[in-house]
Amino acid sequence: MSTTSFVLQGGLDLVSPAIALPQGRAIAALNYESEARGYSRIGGFERFDGRPSPSAGGDAATIAARRAAISKPPGQGPIRGVVIYERDIYCFRDSLSGAGQMFKSTADGWAAISFGLTLAFSAGTVEFNEGATLSGGTSAATAVIDRVVLQSGAWNGSAAGYLVVSGAIGTFVAEQGTDSQGGKGAISSPAPIKLAGGGHYDFTVHNFYGAARRRRLYFTSGVDTAYEFDGKALSPIRTGNQSGTQTEFTNVMTRDGSTVLTRAGDTPALRGETDKPTHIGVHSNHLFLGFDAGSLMHSGVGEPLDFRTTAGAGEMSFGAAPTGILSSVSTSLVIFGQSRVEYLQGTDSETFEMKPISDSSGAARWSAQVAGESPIYLDEGGLRNLTTTSAFGDWRMGTLSQLIEPLIRAKREASVPVVASITVKAKDQYRLFFADGTGIVLYLGREKPELMPFRLPSAIFCAYSSEVREGDGERTFVGSQDGHVYEMQKGPSFDGAPVPAYIRLAWNGLGSPNMEKRFHSARVETDNASSMSVGCRYHVDYNATENLAGELRSYAVASGSADLMAATLNYADVDWTLAAAGEINLDDLAGIGRNIALTFITEHTTEDPHTLTALTLNFSPRRQLR
């Protein structure tokens, strides 16, 4: 009898001929993912609002009660954005009236965030001060100044801009305003800060100011101005941009002193003020905003709310609607469009320079992420990455998804759009989410990329992954079309529903594809911290009719030890009686043929994820086929 052992790795392969498939690859899979140890059933996910986790409940009744208590943020439609900022989780959802809302998770569930006011000022003679108390000269109203944004002039009587204030007592009117530190200028009536409804949020977190604890959250939605949030104050970022398409005017219009006449029923497309950026990024301590009209604007250096050219702000043409902006990529900012990719180098408005990477392909919106130093994104041809060449700042494009090209093509032909993507650094993974609830996990921890598909019971609209507390590891949150926020890789179930998963390994000829063999038994090594059960079935000889498949059988697997070493790290304390891994023993194989393929199936609501790590096959060679 002969024996062959091999590790389970390589991911899903839908294109290689069966005879050329390496041992360990899969030819069909769902809800398994490649990782360092082998093929793991994906983790569960559960609803989240800041209250205790259902899966940590301990018993079925507590788990069910906790799940029922967790609610959606009030409103309608999908979760349009979810983000982690300064140890808190925030989400965005439209109100029943259609306005945008921002929520923070708390021990009592989602809490709506209240916003302050903006006050336009002009004729500023002495600079207003952040943190000072503003007083109205006529109204006697007061408020705390959170942000001072100068848009034109200087503090010599010509300064104009706007203040962001909170904690207002009384009602300001058009009047002279002074602050408790001597700031002075004419202020207008207040305007409440409101988020526009709709859109899809894009985020970046950055410290522009150098001082400790001054990291702030910046975001865009495509339907509103960009915003800065410091945990308390929400400040609109008004760029003064006039790059956008407006189609709501007809018949007679004027622009730049000219009159445009149209026939009845015609709708001319004009350029008008649409300060509604769709994507956001940071480069060389400038805030960058991308607009669908094809422009890219940046703030002054170290001043994310200041878009005056005199402060170093500027605008450049990209030539297409941006579909993604990636920050912290080597020494460049990479900008993606649907059919173009460019990168920006330089340190300020005098040295910024845009250079092309591709004029024929680009990124699907919401697919671009940075994995290490390499951008990864989906284009018409599949998943690609950009790597830097030896020439400083240049980029080379590579292809990652050749082995699952039929799956990518099927999504493209069915017009299923990408809705989100994330990287999971601890697992060396990139995850891509489609609008139909499916997705792809790309594992980058080995020499060649490995890809596996997944399907969730809820269609995802947005996703975000980061550490909540430093050192505690990444957490991943997704916003769903159903209005819930879910935490991924959490719990053993899909929010109480089973996690269905299967993987079929490649046809294995054991190095002699034309030799008939008798298969006796197989052993699959597993990594499972708790006990598990899995169904297994085998097929031989390409499932030829005269070689019937083995029936589906269920196997119970005892848990292996996640950690043999005691916390003292003393070798004398190692319990060598503990199993290092679990084992599935298939002792009843009875097939005769040239090759064999094994399929593993699991569907559970209470079992933790397991990993299939290696396979050993025992067989006897028979006759050589001619």
Salt bridges, closest charged atoms under 4 A:
ASP13 OD2 - ARG25 NH1 2.62
GLU33 OE2 - LYS427 NZ 2.99
GLU33 OE1 - ARG431 NH2 2.70
GLU35 OE2 - ARG37 NH2 2.56
ASP49 OD2 - ARG51 NH2 2.71
GLU86 OE2 - ARG215 NE 3.25
ASP88 OD2 - LYS104 NZ 3.59
ASP94 OD2 - ARG80 NE 3.11
GLU130 OE2 - ARG147 NH1 2.71
ASP202 OD2 - HIS279 ND1 3.30
GLU228 OE1 - ARG147 NE 2.74
GLU228 OE1 - ARG216 NH1 3.39
ASP256 OD2 - ARG255 NH1 3.60
ASP292 OD1 - ARG365 NH2 3.30
ASP306 OD2 - ARG308 NH2 2.75
GLU342 OE2 - ARG340 NH2 2.50
ASP359 OD1 - ARG340 NH2 3.68
ASP379 OD2 - ARG384 NE 2.42
GLU380 OE1 - ARG412 NE 3.90
GLU405 OE1 - ARG409 NH1 2.38
GLU413 OE2 - ARG409 NE 3.96
ASP436 OD2 - LYS411 NZ 2.64
GLU450 OE2 - ARG446 NE 2.57
GLU487 OE2 - ARG475 NE 2.75
ASP495 OD2 - ARG47 NH2 2.77
ASP495 OD1 - ARG67 NE 3.51
GLU516 OE1 - ARG623 NE 3.39
ASP527 OD2 - ARG37 NH1 2.93
ASP541 OD1 - ARG594 NE 2.69
GLU551 OE2 - ARG553 NE 3.03
GLU583 OE2 - ARG523 NE 3.23
ASP588 OD2 - ARG553 NH1 2.01
GLU607 OE1 - HIS604 NE2 3.46
